[in-house]
Amino acid sequence: MAADAFLSPEWHRVARLKPRLRPHVKIHRHRYRGHTWYVVQDHASGRYHRFSPSAYQLAGMMDGKRTVDELWKALVDQLGDDAPTQTSVVNLLSQLHSADLLQTDVAADPKEMLQRRGKQKRRKLLGRAGNPLAVKFPLWDPDRFLLATLPFVQPLMSKFGALLWLLVVGAGAVLAGMHWPELTANLADRVLTPDGLLMVAIVFPVLKLLHEMGHAYATRAGGGEVHEMGVMLMALAPVPYVDGTASAAFRSKWRRAGVGAAGVIVEAFIAALAMIAWTLLEPGLLRALCFNVMLVAGVSTVIFNLNPLMRLDGYFIACDLLEIPNLGGRANKWWGWIAERRLFGADVEEPSATPWERFWFAVYAPASFAWRMVVLFGIALFVAERFFVIGALVAIAGIVMGLVWPMAKAFWHVGTSPKLQLKRGRAMAITFGGLAAAAFLLAVAPAPLRTTSEGVVWLPEEAIVRAGGDGFIRAVAIAPGSHVGKGMRLVEAEHPELVAQVAVLRTQIEALRARLDSEQFTNRVQAGVTQQEIALKTQELARAEEKLAALEVVSGAEGTFRVPRAEDLPGRYVKRGDVIGFITPESASLVRVVVPQADIELVRDRLGEVEIKLPGRVWEPLSARLVREVPAASDRLPSRALAVEGGGRFASDPASGGEAPRTLQRLFQFDLALPDGLVREAYGSRVFVRFDHGWEPLGAQWWRRGRQLVLARLQL
């Protein structure tokens, strides 16, 4: 941090001034994490400023009679080495003058006053309309109305009101948990319809009006004044707003946080009442209205209003409870100082902050930016699924306001800021050089291109013991758990009807042959017919004998013979192809892996190496090779171990049962050959698979994933 010079070369400009604070300024004493600060309230502009104790001590001594030089010397006599430097005093006077909090014995320059007033108006107007997704239009001064009606609302802010709120909200939460599947079924189809959107459009502003009235009454109950209420166009939707900044003067942080939470408390109460009514009403218009009230007052409140990463109620509550005023703005300013001081080497003063505050500055700014982008594009995709043009406009506006505009402001700051005057060349070189390097890394520099998926250790087809024909199992020739060789008899089965059919066919063939012996000398034509009948019967006998032979099951591989529930096998009727048991080799040789549709093109066309990682040995990848592909996509998983409920990564339909559950996306199956003798995992165990596709710039990889996400969500 740059040290201020004790004596300032600009001191002669202010030394003889006799300053004092303007009459409309009021100072409130606050405590932030054990330290005393002073909040200056400007009633004329409605703005608030925070002073340190030393700055307050100087401002408190300004009586319009003593000069600045006399005030500073008095501070030096009182504080000694802890007294502020002349540079600090000049900076404080400049800040007070810019905020229009100071008046002196020198006549003000009318031209300068008009310029400053115009600048303040432009700043206020830009604050209202600078964000096209949240343009404010003040309409009404509600202070007199709030003061007149406060006695009727005051009982709800008592212990009785708190108990009533807990009972109603608790009952609503219990009912919501009991009816959760019914509430969330086909949510998008119920909301994004013309009737659903119309009802949301009616409910939303009414609920938000009650929300804002909660803030207003909480502010007025604490002694603050509320002089502005109006409409804000949030993403082109009209939403009421109220200016409750007067709560910043409240000394208690709990009272300030209570003002921020008042709107959420009101909406939660209304949502609970709607939940109770929803359970009592029959399907119809009123029940649908209650559902939309719950949706707007419940979901939107939790996702948006209570989220501290967005500049809404949760943010101000967090600022008060953490005792860090203006957390977002100060975090951005601190990161700006990091860039100016550490990157550009400028001799700039570090913003005043404690280690506790610097920790939150470091965390909050990037987290808030990332969350805003996630929410913005999530809303854009959700809306674009039904209204493509509107969703695209929301996404474009978000990119402009969230990325393009901040970058433009940063470039303008680098090019024009007086703080960087001595380091302009370095700042320009680092900024634009870093931008060029980032563009090169994204668009040109190759990066590893890999995709991952999951599979299961799979048995080859010859290791699966299947019934060769329909019949009843008579006996198991080899005890389960025994080692068997290829071609050994495993199971004996029988089919009484088939045995009888073979015996009948043999008898018929013998009778036909005896008749043929007598006919071939007496009736040659009939003998030919008999020969054809013998041939047909012989073919039938051969097929029947093949079916009988197939009832004897033999081993197709070498390994351990395993039969689930072997004690129930004798006497069981099986059909041809039914699985009876398995022959498990000492080591696995096959993995069946599923590939999502988004990765199938890379796996098919740009496949390099394939690696298998076992759950207990992820640090020892094994090379594998592709041996078979199922050409068509399927919505069936080869094993429940790959489903989410089995610990896998693929969501499945809860209604689908069996070992092959139905997935919510189309998947492609591949068989991978494993190295001989290295994998001894249990069959059906889940493994991790990584496909290597060579090299490709990160920009191209991100573009592909983003394009796939948009196309998948929009079903294009």
C-alpha positions in Angstrom: 0.0 0.0 0.0 1.3 3.4 -0.9 2.1 5.6 2.1 0.6 9.1 2.0 3.1 12.0 2.3 2.7 13.7 5.7 2.9 17.1 4.0 0.9 17.8 0.8 2.0 20.1 -2.1 -1.8 20.9 -2.5 -2.1 22.1 1.1 -2.0 25.8 0.2 -5.2 25.4 -1.8 -7.3 24.3 1.2 -5.4 25.6 4.3 -7.4 28.8 4.7 -10.8 27.4 4.0 -13.3 27.3 6.9 -15.4 24.2 6.2 -18.5 22.7 7.9 -21.0 20.0 7.0 -24.2 21.0 5.4 -27.3 21.3 7.7 -29.2 18.4 6.0 -26.4 15.9 6.9 -27.0 13.6 9.8 -24.4 11.2 11.3 -25.1 7.8 12.8 -22.6 5.7 14.9 -22.3 2.1 13.9 -20.2 -0.9 15.1 -18.7 -3.3 12.5 -16.9 -6.3 13.9 -15.8 -4.4 17.0 -14.7 -1.3 15.1 -16.5 2.0 15.2 -17.6 3.6 12.0 -19.9 6.6 11.2 -22.6 6.6 8.6 -23.4 10.0 7.1 -26.9 10.4 5.9 -27.6 13.0 3.2 -31.3 13.8 3.5 -31.1 16.0 0.3 -29.9 13.3 -2.0 -30.9 10.2 -0.1 -27.3 8.9 -0.2 -25.3 7.3 2.6 -21.5 7.5 3.2 -19.3 5.7 5.7 -16.6 7.5 7.7 -13.7 6.1 9.7 -13.3 7.4 13.3 -10.4 9.6 12.2 -12.4 11.1 9.3 -15.3 11.6 11.6 -13.2 13.4 14.2 -12.0 15.8 11.6 -15.5 16.3 10.1 -17.0 16.8 13.6 -14.5 19.6 14.3 -15.6 21.5 11.2 -17.7 24.4 12.6 -17.2 27.0 9.8 -15.0 29.2 12.1 -11.6 27.4 12.1 -9.5 27.0 9.0 -8.5 23.6 7.7 -4.9 24.3 8.8 -6.1 25.0 12.3 -8.2 21.8 12.3 -5.3 19.7 11.2 -2.9 21.2 13.8 -5.4 20.5 16.5 -5.6 16.9 15.4 -1.8 16.6 15.4 -1.8 17.9 19.0 -4.4 15.4 20.0 -3.4 12.3 18.1 0.3 12.7 17.7 1.7 10.1 15.3 -1.8 8.7 14.7 -3.0 12.0 13.2 -4.0 12.0 9.5 -1.5 13.3 7.0 -2.2 16.4 5.0 -2.7 14.3 1.9 -5.4 12.3 3.7 -7.1 15.5 4.8 -7.0 16.9 1.2 -8.5 13.6 -0.1 -11.3 13.7 2.6 -12.2 17.2 1.7 -12.3 16.3 -2.0 -14.6 13.4 -1.3 -16.9 15.5 0.9 -17.1 18.2 -1.7 -17.8 15.7 -4.5 -20.6 14.2 -2.4 -22.0 17.7 -1.9 -21.7 17.4 1.9 -19.5 20.4 2.5 -19.8 24.1 2.5 -17.2 26.8 3.2 -16.8 30.5 3.7 -15.8 30.9 0.0 -18.6 31.6 -2.4 -19.4 28.6 -4.5 -18.7 28.7 -8.2 -22.2 28.7 -9.9 -20.9 27.0 -13.0 -19.2 24.3 -11.0 -22.3 23.8 -8.9 -24.5 23.4 -12.0 -22.0 20.9 -13.4 -21.9 18.9 -10.2 -25.7 18.9 -9.9 -25.9 17.7 -13.5 -23.4 15.0 -12.9 -25.4 13.8 -9.8 -28.6 13.7 -11.9 -26.9 11.8 -14.7 -25.5 9.3 -12.1 -28.9 8.8 -10.6 -30.5 8.4 -14.0 -27.8 6.0 -15.1 -28.4 4.0 -11.8 -32.1 3.7 -12.7 -31.8 3.0 -16.5 -28.2 1.8 -16.9 -29.3 -1.8 -16.8 -31.9 -2.5 -19.5 -33.0 -5.6 -17.6 -33.9 -3.5 -14.5 -35.1 0.0 -15.4 -36.7 2.0 -12.6 -39.6 4.5 -12.8 -40.4 6.2 -9.5 -44.1 6.9 -9.1 -45.1 7.7 -5.5 -43.9 8.9 -2.2 -45.6 6.4 0.2 -44.2 7.8 3.5 -47.4 9.5 4.7 -49.5 6.4 3.8 -47.1 4.1 5.7 -47.1 6.3 8.8 -50.9 6.4 8.8 -51.4 2.6 8.4 -48.4 1.4 10.5 -50.6 0.9 13.7 -52.7 -1.7 11.8 -49.6 -3.6 10.7 -47.6 -3.2 13.9 -49.2 -6.3 15.6 -47.9 -8.6 12.9 -44.3 -7.4 13.8 -44.7 -8.6 17.4 -44.0 -11.9 19.1 -47.6 -12.9 18.3 -46.9 -12.3 14.6 -43.7 -14.3 14.7 -45.5 -17.3 16.3 -48.3 -17.1 13.8 -45.8 -17.0 10.9 -43.9 -20.0 12.3 -47.2 -22.0 12.6 -48.4 -21.2 9.1 -45.1 -21.6 7.3 -44.3 -24.8 9.2 -47.7 -26.3 8.2 -47.2 -25.2 4.6 -43.7 -26.8 4.5 -45.0 -30.1 5.8 -47.8 -30.1 3.2 -45.4 -29.3 0.4 -43.2 -32.2 1.4 -46.2 -34.6 1.4 -47.4 -33.4 -2.0 -44.0 -32.8 -3.6 -44.3 -35.3 -6.5 -47.7 -33.9 -7.4 -46.4 -30.3 -7.2 -43.3 -30.9 -9.4 -44.8 -33.2 -12.1 -44.7 -31.6 -15.6 -43.7 -28.3 -14.2 -42.7 -26.7 -17.5 -45.8 -27.9 -19.3 -48.0 -26.4 -16.5 -46.2 -23.0 -16.4 -45.1 -22.3 -20.0 -48.6 -22.5 -21.5 -50.7 -19.4 -22.4 -53.0 -19.9 -19.4 -50.1 -20.6 -17.1 -48.1 -17.5 -18.3 -51.2 -15.3 -18.0 -51.8 -16.4 -14.4 -48.1 -15.8 -13.5 -48.3 -12.4 -15.1 -51.3 -11.6 -12.9 -49.9 -13.1 -9.7 -46.3 -11.9 -9.9 -46.8 -8.1 -9.6 -49.3 -8.5 -6.8 -47.0 -10.7 -4.8 -44.1 -8.4 -5.4 -46.1 -5.4 -4.3 -46.8 -7.1 -1.0 -43.1 -8.1 -0.9 -42.0 -4.5 -1.3 -44.6 -3.3 1.2 -43.0 -5.6 3.7 -39.7 -3.8 3.2 -41.4 -0.4 3.5 -43.3 -1.2 6.7 -40.2 -2.7 8.3 -38.2 0.4 7.4 -40.9 2.8 8.8 -41.3 0.7 11.9 -37.6 1.2 12.6 -37.9 5.0 12.3 -36.7 5.3 8.7 -38.5 7.3 6.0 -39.6 5.8 2.7 -40.0 8.4 0.0 -39.8 6.5 -3.2 -41.9 3.7 -4.7 -42.4 2.8 -8.3 -42.1 0.2 -11.0 -39.0 -1.5 -12.3 -38.9 -3.3 -15.6 -37.0 -6.5 -14.7 -36.4 -8.5 -17.9 -39.2 -6.4 -19.5 -41.6 -7.5 -16.8 -43.1 -4.8 -14.5 -42.2 -5.3 -10.9 -42.9 -2.9 -8.0 -39.9 -1.6 -6.0 -39.4 0.5 -2.9 -36.4 2.6 -1.8 -35.6 1.3 1.7 -32.1 2.7 1.9 -33.1 4.6 5.1 -32.5 1.4 6.9 -28.8 1.9 6.4 -28.9 4.4 9.3 -30.2 1.8 11.8 -27.7 1.1 14.4 -28.6 -2.6 15.0 -27.4 -4.9 12.3 -30.3 -7.3 13.2 -32.8 -4.5 12.5 -31.1 -3.7 9.1 -31.1 -7.4 8.2 -34.8 -7.6 9.3 -35.7 -4.9 6.7 -33.9 -7.0 4.0 -35.7 -10.2 5.1 -39.2 -8.6 5.5 -40.2 -9.1 1.8 -39.1 -12.8 2.0 -41.0 -13.2 5.2 -44.2 -11.8 3.7 -43.9 -14.0 0.5 -43.2 -17.2 2.6 -46.3 -16.5 4.6 -48.4 -16.1 1.5 -46.9 -19.2 -0.1 -47.8 -21.2 3.0 -51.4 -20.0 3.0 -51.6 -20.9 -0.8 -50.2 -24.3 0.0 -52.8 -25.0 2.6 -55.6 -23.8 0.3 -54.3 -25.9 -2.6 -54.6 -29.1 -0.5 -58.2 -28.2 0.4 -59.5 -27.1 -3.0 -60.8 -29.2 -5.9 -59.0 -28.9 -9.3 -60.0 -25.7 -11.0 -59.2 -22.1 -11.4 -58.7 -21.3 -7.7 -56.5 -24.3 -7.2 -54.4 -23.3 -10.2 -54.1 -19.8 -8.8 -52.8 -21.1 -5.5 -50.3 -23.2 -7.4 -48.9 -20.2 -9.2 -48.8 -18.2 -6.0 -46.7 -20.9 -4.4 -44.5 -21.0 -7.5 -43.8 -17.3 -7.6 -43.7 -16.7 -3.8 -41.8 -19.8 -3.0 -39.4 -20.8 -5.8 -38.5 -17.3 -7.0 -37.9 -16.2 -3.4 -35.6 -19.1 -2.6 -33.6 -19.0 -5.9 -33.4 -15.2 -6.3 -34.3 -13.1 -3.3 -32.5 -15.1 -0.7 -29.4 -15.7 -2.8 -26.6 -13.4 -1.6 -24.8 -13.7 -4.9 -27.4 -11.6 -6.6 -28.0 -7.9 -5.6 -31.4 -8.6 -4.0 -32.6 -9.2 -0.5 -30.1 -12.0 0.3 -27.2 -9.7 -0.6 -28.2 -6.9 1.7 -29.0 -9.4 4.5 -25.5 -10.9 4.1 -23.9 -7.5 4.1 -25.6 -6.6 7.4 -24.9 -10.0 9.1 -21.3 -10.1 7.9 -20.9 -6.4 8.9 -19.4 -5.6 5.5 -21.3 -2.7 3.9 -21.4 -2.5 0.1 -19.8 -5.9 -0.2 -20.2 -6.2 -3.9 -18.9 -2.8 -4.8 -16.0 -2.9 -2.4 -15.1 -6.4 -3.6 -14.9 -5.2 -7.2 -12.9 -2.2 -6.1 -10.5 -4.5 -4.2 -10.0 -6.7 -7.2 -9.4 -3.5 -9.3 -6.7 -2.5 -6.8 -5.1 -6.0 -7.2 -4.9 -5.5 -10.9 -3.6 -1.9 -10.7 -1.1 -2.6 -8.0 0.1 -6.2 -8.6 -0.2 -6.4 -12.4 0.3 -2.8 -13.6 2.7 -1.7 -10.8 0.8 1.5 -10.2 1.4 3.3 -6.9 -2.2 3.3 -5.7 -3.5 3.1 -2.1 -5.1 -0.2 -1.0 -8.8 0.2 -0.1 -9.3 0.2 3.6 -10.3 -3.3 4.7 -9.7 -5.8 7.5 -8.4 -9.4 6.8 -11.9 -10.6 7.4 -13.2 -8.3 4.7 -10.4 -9.0 2.2 -11.3 -12.7 2.5 -14.9 -12.1 1.5 -13.8 -9.7 -1.2 -11.6 -12.4 -2.8 -14.5 -14.9 -2.7 -17.5 -12.9 -3.4 -16.7 -11.0 -6.6 -15.8 -14.1 -8.8 -18.6 -16.2 -7.2 -21.2 -13.5 -7.8 -20.1 -13.1 -11.4 -20.2 -16.8 -12.1 -23.6 -17.2 -10.5 -25.1 -14.3 -12.4 -24.0 -15.9 -15.7 -25.3 -19.3 -14.7 -28.7 -17.9 -13.7 -28.9 -15.7 -16.8 -28.2 -18.4 -19.4 -30.3 -20.9 -17.4 -33.3 -18.6 -17.7 -32.5 -18.0 -21.3 -32.4 -21.7 -22.1 -35.6 -22.4 -20.1 -37.5 -19.6 -21.9 -36.1 -20.4 -25.3 -37.5 -24.0 -25.1 -40.9 -22.5 -25.6 -40.2 -19.0 -26.9 -36.9 -19.1 -28.9 -36.7 -15.4 -29.9 -37.3 -14.1 -26.3 -34.8 -16.5 -24.9 -32.2 -15.4 -27.5 -32.8 -11.7 -26.7 -32.3 -12.4 -22.9 -29.1 -14.3 -23.6 -27.8 -11.5 -25.9 -28.7 -8.8 -23.3 -26.9 -10.8 -20.6 -23.8 -11.2 -22.7 -23.7 -7.5 -23.4 -24.4 -6.4 -19.8 -22.5 -9.1 -18.1 -19.4 -9.4 -20.3 -19.1 -6.8 -23.1 -20.0 -3.7 -21.0 -17.7 -4.6 -18.0 -14.8 -5.3 -20.4 -15.4 -2.1 -22.3 -15.4 -0.2 -18.9 -12.1 -2.0 -17.9 -10.4 -1.1 -21.2 -11.6 2.5 -20.9 -10.2 2.7 -17.4 -6.8 1.3 -18.5 -6.7 3.9 -21.3 -7.8 7.0 -19.4 -7.4 6.5 -15.6 -5.1 9.2 -14.0 -4.0 6.5 -11.5 -2.2 4.7 -14.3 -0.7 7.7 -16.0 2.9 6.7 -15.1 2.3 3.0 -15.9 0.1 3.4 -19.0 2.4 1.5 -21.3 2.7 -1.4 -19.0 -1.0 -1.5 -18.2 -1.9 -1.4 -22.0 0.7 -4.1 -22.8 -0.5 -6.4 -20.0 -4.2 -5.9 -20.7 -4.1 -6.3 -24.5 -1.3 -8.7 -24.4 -3.2 -10.9 -22.0 -6.3 -10.6 -24.1 -4.3 -11.7 -27.2 -2.7 -14.5 -25.3 -6.2 -15.7 -24.1 -7.5 -15.5 -27.6 -4.5 -17.5 -28.9 -5.0 -20.2 -26.2 -8.7 -20.4 -27.0 -8.6 -20.3 -30.7 -5.2 -21.7 -31.8 -3.2 -23.5 -29.0 -4.1 -27.2 -29.0 -5.3 -28.8 -25.8 -6.0 -32.5 -25.0 -9.4 -33.5 -26.2 -10.9 -36.3 -24.1 -14.3 -37.7 -23.2 -15.2 -39.8 -20.3 -17.9 -42.3 -19.6 -18.7 -45.4 -17.5 -19.0 -49.0 -18.1 -19.3 -52.4 -16.4 -17.1 -55.5 -16.4 -18.9 -57.7 -18.8 -18.9 -61.4 -19.5 -18.3 -62.6 -23.1 -21.3 -64.4 -24.7 -19.6 -67.8 -24.6 -19.3 -67.4 -20.8 -23.0 -67.1 -20.3 -24.7 -70.4 -19.7 -28.1 -70.5 -21.5 -30.7 -73.1 -22.0 -30.5 -74.7 -25.4 -34.2 -75.5 -25.6 -37.5 -75.5 -23.8 -37.7 -78.1 -21.0 -37.4 -79.0 -17.3 -34.0 -79.2 -15.7 -33.4 -82.6 -14.4 -30.0 -82.3 -12.7 -26.9 -80.1 -12.4 -24.0 -82.2 -13.6 -21.3 -80.0 -12.1 -21.6 -78.6 -8.6 -21.8 -74.7 -8.7 -18.5 -73.2 -7.7 -16.4 -75.9 -9.4 -13.8 -75.2 -12.1 -14.9 -76.4 -15.5 -13.2 -76.7 -18.9 -14.6 -75.9 -22.3 -17.1 -78.5 -23.6 -17.9 -80.1 -20.2 -21.5 -81.0 -19.5 -23.1 -78.7 -17.0 -26.8 -79.1 -16.9 -29.2 -81.9 -18.0 -32.7 -81.1 -18.9 -35.7 -83.1 -20.2 -38.9 -82.5 -22.2 -41.4 -85.4 -21.9 -43.4 -84.4 -24.9 -40.2 -84.1 -27.0 -39.1 -87.6 -25.9 -42.5 -89.0 -26.8 -42.4 -87.2 -30.2 -39.0 -88.8 -30.9 -40.3 -92.2 -30.1 -43.4 -91.8 -32.2 -41.3 -90.5 -35.2 -38.9 -93.5 -34.9 -41.9 -95.9 -34.9 -43.5 -94.2 -37.8 -40.2 -94.3 -39.8 -39.8 -98.0 -39.1 -43.4 -98.7 -40.3 -42.9 -96.6 -43.4 -39.7 -98.5 -44.2 -41.5 -101.9 -43.8 -44.3 -100.7 -46.1 -41.7 -99.5 -48.6 -40.1 -103.0 -48.7 -43.5 -104.5 -49.9 -44.4 -101.6 -52.3 -41.2 -101.3 -54.3 -42.0 -104.5 -56.2 -45.7 -104.2 -56.5 -46.5 -100.5 -56.7 -43.7 -98.3 -57.8 -45.8 -95.1 -57.7 -46.9 -95.7 -54.1 -43.3 -96.6 -53.2 -42.2 -93.1 -54.3 -44.8 -91.5 -52.1 -43.7 -93.6 -49.2 -40.0 -92.6 -49.8 -41.0 -88.9 -49.6 -42.9 -89.5 -46.3 -39.9 -91.3 -44.9 -37.7 -88.3 -45.8 -40.0 -85.9 -44.2 -40.3 -88.0 -41.0 -36.5 -88.3 -40.9 -36.1 -84.6 -41.1 -38.6 -84.1 -38.3 -36.8 -86.8 -36.2 -33.5 -85.0 -36.8 -34.9 -81.7 -35.6 -36.5 -83.3 -32.5 -33.2 -85.1 -31.7 -31.3 -81.8 -32.0 -33.7 -80.2 -29.6 -33.2 -83.2 -27.2 -29.4 -82.8 -27.6 -29.6 -79.1 -26.9 -31.2 -79.8 -23.6 -27.8 -80.9 -22.4 -25.9 -77.7 -21.7 -22.2 -77.7 -22.1 -19.5 -75.1 -21.1 -18.5 -72.7 -23.8 -15.5 -71.3 -21.8 -13.1 -72.2 -19.1 -13.6 -70.9 -15.5 -15.7 -71.2 -12.4 -19.3 -72.4 -12.8 -21.6 -70.1 -10.9 -25.4 -70.5 -10.6 -27.6 -68.0 -8.7 -29.9 -69.9 -6.4 -28.7 -73.3 -7.5 -30.9 -75.1 -5.1 -34.0 -74.0 -7.0 -32.7 -75.1 -10.4 -33.7 -78.8 -10.5 -37.3 -79.2 -11.8 -37.5 -75.6 -13.1 -38.9 -75.0 -16.5 -36.7 -72.9 -18.8 -37.1 -71.6 -22.3 -34.5 -71.6 -25.0 -32.0 -68.7 -24.3 -32.8 -68.3 -20.7 -29.7 -67.6 -18.5 -29.0 -70.5 -16.2 -25.6 -69.5 -14.9 -22.2 -68.1 -15.8 -18.6 -69.3 -16.4 -16.4 -66.7 -14.8 -12.8 -66.8 -15.9 -10.0 -65.9 -13.5 -9.6 -62.5 -15.1 -12.0 -60.3 -17.0 -11.6 -59.7 -20.7 -14.4 -57.4 -21.6 -16.0 -54.1 -20.6 -19.3 -52.8 -21.9 -19.3 -49.0 -21.9 -22.2 -46.6 -22.8 -21.5 -43.3 -24.6 -23.9 -40.3 -24.6 -25.2 -39.1 -27.9 -23.2 -35.8 -27.5 -19.9 -37.8 -27.6 -20.7 -40.5 -30.2 -19.3 -38.5 -33.1 -15.9 -38.1 -31.4 -15.8 -41.8 -30.3 -16.6 -43.0 -33.8 -14.5 -40.7 -35.9 -11.6 -39.4 -33.8 -10.9 -42.3 -31.4 -7.3 -42.7 -30.3 -6.3 -44.5 -27.2 -8.8 -45.9 -24.7 -8.1 -46.2 -21.0 -9.9 -48.1 -18.3 -9.7 -47.0 -14.6 -10.9 -49.4 -11.9 -12.7 -47.8 -8.9 -10.0 -48.9 -6.4 -7.1 -48.2 -8.7 -7.8 -44.9 -10.5 -4.1 -44.0 -10.5 -3.4 -47.2 -12.6 -5.1 -46.8 -16.0 -5.2 -49.8 -18.3 -5.1 -49.7 -22.1 -8.1 -51.2 -23.9 -9.2 -51.6 -27.5 -12.6 -51.3 -29.2 -13.9 -54.7 -30.4 -17.6 -54.1 -31.0 -20.2 -51.4 -31.4 -23.9 -51.5 -31.3 -24.9 -49.3 -34.2 -28.2 -48.1 -32.9 -28.8 -46.0 -29.8 -30.8 -47.4 -27.0 -32.6 -46.1 -23.9 -31.6 -49.2 -21.9 -28.6 -49.4 -19.6 -26.7 -52.7 -19.6 -26.5 -52.7 -15.8 -28.2 -50.9 -13.0 -24.7 -50.1 -11.6 -24.5 -47.3 -14.3 -27.8 -45.6 -13.1 -27.7 -42.8 -10.6 -29.4 -44.9 -8.0 -26.6 -47.5 -8.5 -23.9 -45.0 -8.1 -23.4 -44.2 -11.8 -23.8 -41.0 -13.7 -26.9 -41.7 -15.9 -30.4 -40.7 -14.8 -33.0 -43.4 -15.2 -36.7 -43.6 -15.2 -37.7 -44.6 -11.6 -40.6 -46.6 -13.0 -38.4 -48.9 -15.1 -37.3 -52.0 -13.2 -35.0 -55.0 -13.8 -31.3 -55.1 -14.3 -31.5 -52.9 -17.5 -33.3 -49.7 -16.4 -34.6 -47.2 -19.0 -32.6 -44.0 -19.2 -33.8 -40.5 -19.9 -31.3 -40.1 -22.8 -30.3 -42.2 -25.8 -27.0 -44.1 -25.3 -24.7 -46.1 -27.5 -23.0 -49.2 -26.3 -19.4 -50.4 -27.0 -17.4 -53.5 -26.0 -13.8 -52.9 -25.0 -11.2 -55.7 -24.8 -9.1 -55.7 -21.6 -5.5 -56.8 -21.2 -5.3 -60.5 -20.5 -4.9 -61.4 -16.8 -4.9 -57.9 -15.3 -8.5 -57.2 -14.3 -9.9 -59.4 -11.5 -12.8 -57.2 -10.6 -16.2 -58.8 -10.0 -18.4 -59.0 -13.1 -20.9 -56.2 -13.1 -18.6 -53.8 -11.3 -18.5 -50.2 -12.6 -15.4 -48.9 -14.2 -14.4 -45.5 -15.6 -13.5 -45.1 -19.3 -11.6 -42.3 -21.0 -11.4 -41.9 -24.7 -8.5 -39.9 -26.2 -9.4 -37.9 -29.3 -6.1 -36.1 -29.9 -5.7 -32.3 -29.6 -8.1 -29.4 -30.3 -8.2 -25.7 -29.1 -10.2 -25.1 -26.0 -12.4 -22.6 -27.8 -13.5 -25.2 -30.3 -14.1 -27.7 -27.5 -16.2 -25.1 -25.5 -18.1 -24.1 -28.7 -19.0 -27.8 -29.4 -20.3 -28.3 -25.8 -22.3 -25.1 -25.8 -23.8 -25.8 -29.2 -24.7 -29.3 -28.1 -26.3 -28.0 -24.9 -28.4 -25.4 -26.8 -29.5 -27.9 -29.5 -30.3 -30.6 -26.8 -32.4 -28.2 -24.7 -34.2 -26.6 -27.7 -34.6 -30.1 -29.4 -33.2 -28.7 -32.7 
